[in-house]
Amino acid sequence: MSSGDTTLRNVESPRKNVALSVLFKAPSTEEAQACWELCRLHNNIGFWVVWLPTAWSIAMAYNAQRDIAAINALQTALLYVPLCFGMKSLIMTVDDILDRDIDLLVERTKNRPLPRGSISPERAWLFFSAQLSIGMVLAIQYLDKTSLQIAILIFPIYIIYPTCKRWTNLAPIPLGFMFNVGVFMGWSYLSAHTVPWHVLLPVYLGACLWTFTYETIYQHQDKVDDVKIGLYSPALLLGSWTIPICACTGLLFFIMVTYSGFLNNQGIAFFVGVAYAGSVLFRKLRNTNIDIPEDCKQFFLLNVKVGQIILGALVIDSVYNRFSRP
């Protein structure tokens, strides 16, 4: 392809008819490395932004229900570590498979496994099928009924999301729906399948706005390539209004998390922690230049710290409330 050719095309294996013996052969070292990269196991920020909202709800359930033992809350949080790793890995793998034609044309992604030819699309689909099969077994084995129903309800978005940048500027919205669904699942697992929707819906919707905030800034890294290719993104939609709009969505996130905390009878430690997390996010947002890709990347990475601060505030507050209240 010439350097001026920015037409989307399918990146297919040169072997159109892959024999079953080839399709199911043992992976080479290069393919094993490619699978590792497809899962983003070399970069675990995706895990954090999936697991943290789940952990928030576990801490909130522990605060709200005095019959929940601390060891049970901790075990649930640990149980969701592999489950959230699996969820993140599924999203990343199918996104890379369906976006392999786009990734070839974007500077930041052109060296991902499929564009560089380290694994064929057929073998990547086989790997995704193995991931999905293992994920289904684990979900059926370990999730409670309500959490399993929520997981099934949200699963179609896994396939829809990778197509969004081809037809809408609002891809972070379905991404937020996927990433933050653990808000309901963590509480449900601990609480005999009960979900206090009035408490959790605000924090879920707020977390979706949080996803929109950091993902919109992140997508400014690719805006030059996106224009050349003809893709859509919130970065292109908002342009110079990105920082003010993201300040609003970030503020709404903290307001809704605070409101959920109020409904859940959280104490002063929680509200102080949320205020501190807000100061961290807004200070970084104010100093982010959306025309400098490294600034956008660093803002994105900072959000793990923001989520961890909120989790720490919830844990400290919930433990204190448990032992200080009669």
Secondary structure, DSSP 4 states (H G I P E B T S, - for coil): --TT---------S-SS--HHHHTSPPPHHHHHHHHHHTTTT-THHHHHHHHHHHHHHHHHHHH-TTS-HHHHHHHHHHHHHHHHHHHHHHHHHHHHHTHHHHTTSTTTTTSHHHHTSS-HHHHHHHHHHHHHHHHHHHHHHS-HHHHHHHHHHTHHHHHGGGGGGT-S-THHHHHHHHTTHHHHHHHHHTTT---HHHHHHHHHHHHHHHHHHHHHHHGGGHHHHHHHT---HHHHHGGGHHHHHHHHHHHHHHHHHHHHHHTT--HHHHHHHHHHHHHHHHHHHT--TTSHHHHHHHHHHHHHHHHHHHHHHHHHHHHHHHH--
